[in-house]
Amino acid sequence: MSKTQFSKSKEYILFLKKLLKNPKNIGALFPSSNRLGNLMAKHVPSKENSLIVEVGGGTGRLSSALLRNGINPDHLYIIELDSTFVEYLKNHLSPKVHILQGDAAQLDAIIPKKICGKVDIIISALPLINMKSETKKKILQSYLKILRPQGIILQFTYGMTSPISEKEIPLEKQRVGYVLQNFPPATIWKYWRKPIS
């Protein structure tokens, strides 16, 4: 078994353990595919200078794709609630990436104050469709606290419809991609603030 195969086996075992322990928090049967990560990275403008917060880092599949696609590791902040995943990310990603443990509903208290309100993009891997509306609303309000006014949210989901409703938070939205080569197939949605009239 090669080092890469061993690393992937270790990743799948860790992912499966977490899935069996708390399926609602994981929300998927397998880690995200490279194709999903690459498509999400494609929708990140000005990769080198963008300040990016990834929420729900898991085993780092999306993070790795972002880095491969030219994201500046020093501009990438990954938020993960689970301490085992946090340790895994620290051992498998560039030491320049900022890996922080905490709750997505409290992002303004987790990320450095100097980037609060200046984040260009939030990449969300959270299983929003599994969450209660009130929990989801708190997380989305947390996103808006750290985003700059023209910032965007990229969210993937395993459903065809938007995981964020107008009732929860009024955002403009656009479906920007669909990845069949992911298990299960995933849809990517882009969200941004409605213009002030």
Secondary structure, 3 states (H helix, E strand, C coil): CCHHHHHHHHHHHHHHHHHHHCHHHHCCCCCCCHHHHHHHHHCCCCCCCCCEEEECCCCCHHHHHHHHCCCCHHHEEEEECCHHHHHHHHHHCCCCCEEEECCHHHHHHHCCHHHCCCEEEEEECCCHHHCCHHHHHHHHHHHHHHEEEEEEEEEEECCCCCCCCCCCCCEEEEEEEEECCCCCCEEEEEEEECCCC
